[in-house]
Amino acid sequence: MSGEFTIELLAVNQQTAVFFAAGTINIETAPILLHGIEEAIQKCNPRSIVIDLGAVPYISSSGVGVLIQVFENIRTENGMIILVKAHESIKRILSILGFTRYFLFADSMDEAHQILLDHFTEK
């Protein structure tokens, strides 16, 4: 049930790392997600993470655990995680688990960019 999963770093700087993810995130593929994000954090220590989940149909509790772990790593910098184009099933899973408070949701990369601009210009 692992299927194919990829995580691609699209852009990174000291403010934000932007990723595109594709495939199912489950117990077998969650380490790939974690490794991809950790590499970007080690490179530039971004304050926020943006992940395009439009090509991710499902995320298991293992994948949610990775996202929470990443959130814990960036929250000390007043950072955030923005999930872009997340399927309703993913939002539902995060809601059932009580984790929607850790993430912001955007329907497009442009919307995610605006959220970041608003957040960092307020501080």
C-alpha positions in Angstrom: 0.0 0.0 0.0 3.0 2.3 -0.1 2.6 3.6 -3.6 4.8 6.3 -5.0 5.5 9.4 -3.0 7.8 12.4 -3.8 8.6 15.6 -2.1 10.2 18.3 -4.1 11.8 21.5 -2.8 10.6 24.3 -5.0 12.2 27.3 -3.2 13.9 28.0 0.1 15.2 31.1 1.9 15.5 32.2 5.5 11.8 33.0 5.6 10.1 30.1 3.8 10.6 26.7 2.3 8.1 25.7 -0.4 7.5 22.1 -1.3 5.4 20.1 -3.8 4.3 16.7 -2.6 2.7 13.9 -4.6 1.3 10.5 -3.6 0.0 8.9 -0.5 1.6 9.8 2.8 1.5 6.8 5.1 3.8 4.9 7.5 6.1 3.8 4.7 6.3 7.2 2.9 6.2 9.6 5.9 10.0 9.3 6.5 10.5 10.6 2.9 8.4 13.6 3.8 10.3 14.2 7.0 13.7 13.8 5.3 12.8 16.3 2.5 11.6 18.9 4.9 14.5 18.4 7.4 17.0 18.9 4.5 15.5 22.3 3.8 15.5 23.3 7.5 19.2 22.3 7.7 20.1 24.4 4.7 18.4 27.7 5.6 16.4 27.3 8.8 13.2 28.8 7.3 10.6 30.2 9.6 7.7 28.8 7.7 6.9 25.8 5.5 4.5 25.8 2.6 3.5 22.4 1.2 1.4 22.0 -2.0 -0.7 18.9 -1.2 -2.9 19.0 -4.3 -1.4 15.7 -5.6 -1.7 14.0 -2.1 -5.0 12.1 -1.9 -4.4 10.7 1.6 -2.3 11.2 4.7 -2.2 8.7 7.5 -1.5 9.5 11.2 2.2 8.9 10.5 2.2 11.7 8.0 0.3 13.9 10.4 2.9 13.1 13.0 5.6 14.3 10.6 3.7 17.6 10.1 3.3 18.1 13.8 7.0 17.4 14.3 7.9 20.0 11.7 5.6 22.5 13.3 7.3 21.9 16.7 10.6 22.7 15.1 9.5 26.0 13.5 7.1 27.4 16.0 9.9 28.8 18.2 10.6 31.2 15.3 7.0 32.3 15.1 6.7 30.2 12.0 3.8 28.4 10.4 2.9 25.6 8.1 0.6 26.4 5.2 -1.0 23.5 3.5 -1.9 24.4 -0.1 -4.7 22.7 -2.1 -5.2 20.1 0.7 -8.0 17.6 -0.2 -11.1 17.7 2.0 -10.3 14.2 3.3 -6.9 15.5 4.6 -8.6 18.5 6.3 -11.1 16.1 7.8 -8.4 13.9 9.2 -6.6 16.8 10.7 -9.9 18.1 12.1 -10.8 14.7 13.7 -7.4 14.5 15.3 -7.7 18.0 16.6 -4.7 19.3 14.7 -6.2 22.0 12.4 -5.0 24.7 14.9 -1.4 23.9 13.9 -1.8 24.6 10.2 -3.1 27.3 7.9 -4.8 26.3 4.6 -4.7 28.0 1.3 -6.4 27.2 -2.0 -3.4 28.4 -4.1 0.2 29.3 -3.9 -0.7 33.0 -4.4 -3.0 32.8 -1.3 -0.2 31.1 0.7 2.2 33.9 -0.4 -0.3 36.5 0.8 -0.7 34.8 4.1 3.1 34.9 4.6 3.3 38.5 3.6 0.5 39.5 6.0 2.0 37.4 8.8 5.6 38.7 8.6 4.7 42.3 8.0 2.5 42.3 11.1 5.5 41.3 13.3 
